[in-house]
Amino acid sequence: MIHRIVLAAVLPLAVAAMPAFAQDAMKSGGMGAMGTMGAMGKADSGRLVAITIENLTTGQGFSPAFFATHGADAAPLFKLGEPASEALWNVAEAGNIGPFSGAAAGAIGTTYGAASLAIHTPPGASRTVYIKVDKDHPLLSGVFMLGMTNDGFSGVSSVDAYSLTGPMTVNALAYDAGSEKNNEKRGYLGALGDGNMRDPENGVVTRHTGIRGNADAPAAWKFDPAAPVARITLAPVDHGAM
């Protein structure tokens, strides 16, 4: 079995520090802890959008989040019914946004217009980051792990953020990456602190069915799989207000 380190789920929920992998990725890509990286200064200077993540659960901490702006021809970060990419299962299984942020750092101005990272979001808390959108990269996508799951995640996919004239709210559901079985066992759930081995499933992305609670995952981690786990608000920002 491959052992992994969960870089978000095992952190105390009150800690507001960026994990080392994310710091390294940001240093190599030029991103600030609560900022964006991007190539602007063209005829279309782009627009600034605030992204606010609200954790609606009572027992699921969210990992650091990765957001990026892109065009319609870019590969989606996730898609129902399709296998998870290696970058996606790194997020869903270990809260590791490094592969996504590293890839984005080398594709700003082409595949991506800008990228932004948010630190982890505890239950009931919210985080706000900012990102640039432009006419060539009008769509926004983002992902983060449901930290107390085997391979659960949430996020948004290809939302038109360039055309915003006011705040827009996305009620984000929980998804299962299909890359690891939901065995909910000690040794496979990094949030329990006893290792994070993989139990491969080789499936596809689906809606998450929630925490069963019939193994080692405590009942406090349960959430309603039919309800949103996060509220993501996108709001255009007046440059003069920054």
N, C-alpha and C positions, 0 to 999 in steps of 0.2 A: 504494500500500500504506500502511496505517496503521502507524506505528512506535510501539512501546510500550516502557516501561521495566520490566524484571522487578525487582520490589522485594525479592525474597527470594533468588532463585536465583543472582544475580550477587554476593551478599554472600559474603565468606569464611566458610566453614562454622564457624569458631571464634568468630565475632563474636556476642556475646550482646546486641545492641542492637535495640530495636524500630524498624522502618523509619518514616520520617517520616509516611507516609500513615496508618499505624496509630496513631501518637502523636496526630496531628490528630483522627482519628476518636474516639479515646478521650477527648481533651480536650473535644470537643463533646458527647460522650455521658456524660461523668462516669465513665469506667472507669479503673481503675488498671492498670498494666502487667501485673500478674499477678493481677488481681482481677476482680470482677464489677460489673455495674450491674443494678439491679433495684428493684422497688417492693414492699417487704415491709411488715410491721406490721399486717396484717389479722388476722382471727380465726385463719386458718391461717398461722402464721409461717414455714412452709416448712422445708425441710431442706437442710443443706449437703452437697454432694457433691464429692469430689476427683476430678478427671479427670487421669489420667496417660497421656501419649502416649509410647510407646517406638518409636523408629525401628529397624526390623528389617533394613533394607537396608544394603549396604556402600558404595553410591555415589549414593544419592538423598537430598539434603537436603530437608527439609520446610519449606515456607513458614510464616509465622505462621498460626495456626489460629483459626477462629471457631467458638464454641459458643453455643447458645441453648437455652432451655427453652420449651416451647410445648404447646398442646393438640392433640388429634387432628384438629381442623378446620383447622389451619394448613397452608399450602402447604409441601411438602417442599423441603429445600434442594437435593436431587437425587433423581432417580428413573430407574432403568434403563428404556431404551426411549423416554424423552421428551427433547425438546431442552433443552439447558442454558439457564438464565436468564442474563441479562446479568451478574448478580452472580456466578453460578457460573463463567461462562467467564472473568471477571476473576480469580477465584481460580486456575482450572485453567491459564490461559495466562500469567498474570503474577504469581501469588502475592499478588494484591491483595484483601485482605479488607475494604477500605474500603466498598464498596457494601453488603455484608452488615451490617457494624457500624453504618454510618450509618442504614440502614433500621431496625435493631433499636433504636437510640437513640430513635427517634420512636415506637416501638410497645411500650415496656415497660409492662406492666400490662394490655395488651390482647392483641395477637398473641403477644407474648413475655413470659415471666415474668422472665427475667434473661438476660444475655449475658456471655460471658467470652472473652478473647483470650489466646493463648499465643504466645510468641516462637518463632522458627524452631527446628527440631529437627534437628541434624546426624545423619548416619549413626551408629548405635550409641548415641545419646544419648537422654535422656528429659526431658520437661517435665511439671510438675504445676501445674494451676490449679484454682480452686474456683468453684462455681456453686450458686445457690439453686434448688431445685425446690419447687413447691407443688401442691396438689390441682387447681388450674385449669390448671397448666402442668407436667404430670408427665413429659413426654417430652423427651428430649435429642437434639439433632442437632448435627453439626459437620463442617467441611470444612477441608482444607488441600491445597496443591499439592505434587506430586512435582516438585521444582524443576528437575530435569534432563530435562524432557520438553517436548513441544509444548503439550499440554493434558491432562496427567495429574493426577489428584487422588485423595485418599482421604478417609475420614471415617466417620461413623456417622449413621444416620437413624432417628429416632423410637424411641429406646430408652427403656423405662420406668425412669426413674431415681428416681421418687418412691417406688416400692414396694421399693427395695433394703433388704435386711436385712444384707447383707454385700457384700464386693467382687464385682464382675462383670467379666469380661474379654471384650472384643470383638476378634476377629482381623480387622482391617480389610484389605480387598483394594484393589488399584489399579483405578481407573476412568479411562475416556477420556471427556472432555466432549463429544466429537463436534463441537466448534466449530472446530477447526483440524486440518489434515492433519498426520499424523506424518511430516513430510518429513525430520526430524532434520538439517536443513541449517544451516550457519553463516548468520547473519543472521536466522534464525527461532527459534533457540534462545538465549534471553537469557543462559543460564548460560555460553555460550561467550564472552560479552563483546563481540560484534560486532553489536549491534542485536537487536531482537525484533519483526520484521515479522510480520504475520498472513498466513496462507495458509488462508482460510476453507474449511470442509468442509460446514457446514450439515447436520450429522448429528444423532444422538441419543446420549445417555449409554449407554455399553457397558462391559464389562470391558476393561481395558487388555491389549494383546497384548505389552507389553514393548518394550525398546529393541532394534532390529534390529542397529544398529552397522554398517550398510552405507553410511552417508553420513558426516556429520561428528561425530556423537555418539560419544564414546570408549567402548570396551568396558567401562571401569570403571563406567559408569553403568548397566549392565545389572542387571536384577532378574528374579526368577522370577514371571511374571504369574499363575501358578497358586497361589502361596503368599501369605500375608499380608505386607503391607509395613509394617504397624504393629500394635502391640498397645495397645489402649486400655482402661485399667482404670478402672472407676467404683466409688468406695467411699464409703459414707455416713460422715460425720465427726461424732464426738462433739464438741458445741459446747464442752465443757469442756476439750478438748484443743487448741483453737485459741488 
